[in-house]
Amino acid sequence: LELDLNKYYADSLGNEKSVPLNDWIDVGAVDENDSLLFSKRIKVTGNKMKYQFVMDQRPYKAGVDPLNQLIDKDGKDNLVKSQ
């Protein structure tokens, strides 16, 4: 996975401020039915990261926060189709 991550805080008016990443976030993979095949929590300290894992079967999609547990304006962009 090549990850492009950003973290923002929003105030009560919706104004967003970019903040540094220093968080534990799940990366994972799902099959064609969106069933979880793999998930692992990793320490994220930068906006661009690469992560590699080996699985028994080829995933349909992979990415960050596969179970959409984090607050996210667009959770649909967390997982992308495997190449």
N, C-alpha and C positions, 0 to 999 in steps of 0.2 A: 504494500500500500504506500502510495505517496500522499501524505496528508498535508492539507493547506488549512490551518486552523486559526480562528480569531475568537477573542473573548471581549465582550462589551458589558458595561454596566449602564443601565438606563435610569434616569431620574423620573420623578413623578410626572413630568411633562413629556416624557418619551425621548429626551435628548440622550444620545448614546455617547459613551466615552470608551475608547479602546484601552484595555488594560493588559499587562503582561500575563502570559500563561505560566502557571505553576500548579498544575492540577493532575489528578488521576482520572483518566477517561478510558472507557471501554472501547476497544476495537473488536470487530468481529465480522462474521460472515453468515449469510442466510442462503437457503435453497430457493427454488422457484415458488414455493408456497409461503415464503417469508418465515419459515421455521429456522430457528437459530441452530447453526452448525458449530460455531466456535465463538467464544468471547473471552477476552483477557483484558484486564485493567493495566494500563501503562501510564507512566509518568510523562506528562507533556510539559515541556519547558520552552518550546519555541513554536513559531508559526508554521514552519516547514519541517516535516519529519518523514522519514521512511521507516516502514516496519514490515518485516517479513515473517510469515509463519507457514508451516507445512500441514496439510490436511489430507485425510483419507479420500476425499472426493472434491471435485472442482465446485467451488461455490458459485451461486448465481449472482449474488451481490456481496460486496464487502465494503467496510468503511468504519467510521467512528459512531459511537453511541447507537449500536444496532437495535436496542430496545427503546430508543427515544425517551430516556430517563431524564435528560437535561432540558432545561428551558431553552427553546430554540424557535426563532421566528419561522424557519423553514426546515423542518425535520426531514423533509423528503430528499434533501440533497446530501444527507449523511452517508448513504450507501449508493455505490455505483456498480453497474454491471461489470462482471469480470471480463477480461479480454482474452 
